[in-house]
Amino acid sequence: MSEYKQLRTYMKEVILRSLATDKGLKNYFTGVPCVNGHISERDTKHCYCIECNRIKAAKQYKEDPEKCKEATRKRHLDTNGESQRKYRLKKRNETKIINELENK
């Protein structure tokens, strides 16, 4: 890790997991090194070290990039399809309201 990232990490506010959960935060910072020695934020839901997870993901991608790409595609197709439907519905409703106001 570069010196800049280490300094940035040390300047973070220490927060307990319970407080992070109450505030609805995705990550929290303890200032305590993980098992692998990383001083990094941790995931609120699963308690894993963000840096360890990043390294693990990079290793998995290097071993089998197609599998990782396919998983990403599946995850984004579900998300994007739903958000696009919501957007179109919202636009349709806005258009109806504007047309009704213009016709009055």
N, C-alpha and C positions, 0 to 999 in steps of 0.2 A: 504494500500500500504506500502511496506517495506521502511525503511529509505534509502536504497541504490537506489531503484527505484525513490524515491522522489528527491534525490540528482542528479541522472542522468537526471531526467526531468528538474530540474532547470538549469542544465548546457547546455541545448539545445539552439541553436541559435533562437532568435525570428525572425520570417519572416511573412510578410503579405500574405494573401490568394492570392491577385492579383499577387504578385511576384512569389509565388509557382506555380500558374497556368502558368505564362509566362515561368518559368523554366521547366515545365512539371513534377513537383513533385506530388506524390500521397498525401502526408501529409504536414501540416505546423504547426508551433507552435507559439502561441500568448503569452503564459505565464499568461493568464487570466483564472481563474477557470470557468468551465462550470456551468450550472444550478445546477448540483448535487455536485459541489465542486471539481471536478477532475481537476488537472493541468496536462493536457495531450495534445498530438498532436491532430489535427483535420483533418478530411478528406477534401481534397481540393474540390472534386466534390459536396459533400452533406453538408459540414460544421459540421458534427456531431463529437462529442468527441469519440476518439478511445476507451477509457476506458469504457464509457457508452455502446458503441456498443459491446465490449467484454462481459460485464456483461449481456446485453440483449441476446446475442447469447447463453451464458452458461445457462441462465434461460430457453430459448426456447428448448435447447437440453435436459435439465432436465425434462421438461414437456412432450416432445414427441420426443425421440431420433430417432425413425424410420423415422419420417417425415424429420428430419434434414439430416439423412444419405441418404435418397432417393434424396433429393435436391442436395446434394453433388455429388452423383453418376451421376445424370443427367448433372450437370455442367461440371464434369470432362470427361464424355464420349464424349461430343461435342468437348471439347478442345483437349483431347488426340487423338481422331480420326483424326482431322485435322492435328495436329503436326506429327502424325505417317505417314500420307499420304505424307506430305512435305518431311519428312526424307527419305522415300523409294524412292520418285522421285529423290531427290538429289543423293542418292547412285546409282540409276540406271544410271543417267547421268554421274556420275564419273566413273562408271564401263565401260560404252561405250567409254568414252574418253581414258581410260587406254588401253582398247582392241584395239582401233584404233591406238594408239601410238606403241603398241607392234607389230602390224601387218605391220607397215611401214618399 
